Amino acid sequence: MLSLILLLQQTPELPILPVRTEVVAPKRNPTFNKGGTAKKRVQGGNPRTVGGILMFDGAMDGNRQVDPQIAVGGGYVLHGTNSGLLIYDKKGNYVDGVPQKEFADGIDPKLFFDVNNRFFGFDLWVYWDAEKIKPVNLSFSETDNPTKAWNTYSVSASKGVDGGGIGYSRKWVGYSFPGGDERTFVMKSADVKAGKPATVYHFAGSLGSPVLNQDRNDDLFFVELTREDIIIRRVSEGKDGVPVVSSVVRKPHDFKYFGSPPQATLQGTTVRLSSGDRNPKNLIIQGNSLWFSQAVNVEGRAGVQWNQFKLDGTKVQSGVISHPSHYYMQTTVAVNKRNDLLLGFQESGPDMFVSARASYRFGNDPLGTTRSLLNFMEGIAAPPDGGAWGDYSSSCVDGDNMLDLWTVQTYGNEKGRGRTVIAKVVMDSKMRDRK
């Protein structure tokens, strides 16, 4: 009886409805570079194949907080950082680039390619505007060609804090951020792709971190992790097309590790770097499963913990990647339609500088296991002032074939500042036979 009472206390009355709506009209860019009038940003390229893996340079002008992101589809790689947006073809050749001010300005981009509706999206957070409305600028391409037209929606988040996350399903785009009484809002994918004035549905509090739903599913999911439980909230279409929270699942996650990762050490310096936090940088639904990774405290060092859950909160598998003296930080995941997994992250330690890494597994590998590390780029120097280090990394599936896996990671340049490398991992027999 006591357990039933506790369960009823934890389960809110459903459905949960938005508390406020507003209609936001977008600003349209006729092309990515505003018909050639936008300021040009030229960065990266230089494609090369190393150990059978295509790699090329991304943004090269970063500081210690590059915050790199990528999304892949329509034959292109869209790359974002705190300094702006870049487009490459999938062979690694530079196509175009603009500073973030060409998309209404902001920092902390999160990128996605909607594999069902076939359009790109990203957010930029402005917290220094004179009007103090702290707009979240959400930009969406009208097609799967990012060089063509874009529409930007500025949504006020006056009490919010930067560091939000973005997700999608076949019907919805969702956004959550820290701070304020209303920390989650949802918009219709069809409206934002078409560049129509869009209704923004605001929910009280936070629904959790939004999920990138690669399945052909209309519902949008949000995930919250507590010390003991995983909470999965499902947003569905309710009466008159209004999004509603239709279900809430809460189950023990039984993580082996959940402590926040300690700061990382580097060669030849007392400077220590932030390793990230235990909250996932991205979450993916693929094959009716939820996938994500975390940077956690593994025996006193930062390590990578990755997870697969069913959508009812049942754990399928977890794994841990760690090192006896090195730190693995800023991790993200990519999953393809065969449930092959790529884990991107960065490595540092007392005998090395921040370097770009990944690990991988095939969908039929033994549960909880990963294969060898992929060493993309070696760090050259330590940052002079420590502290935060590129709060994010990014990994994603190729939205065209749903097979190839991509990641962008940061490494320390000759001044110890963030430089990025983009890598394409083809999950084929060569990768399977790799030692």
Helices and strands as residue ranges (DSSP letters): H 2-10, E 20-24, E 27-29, G 34-36, E 45-50, E 53-57, E 69-73, E 76-81, E 84-89, E 94-99, G 100-103, E 107-114, E 119-125, E 136-141, E 150-155, E 165-168, E 172-176, E 184-188, H 189-194, E 198-203, E 209-210, E 212-213, E 220-225, E 229-237, G 239-241, E 243-252, E 264-265, E 272-273, E 283-286, E 289-298, E 301-310, E 315-321, E 327-335, E 341-349, E 352-361, E 374-377, E 394-397, E 405-412, E 418-425, H 429-433
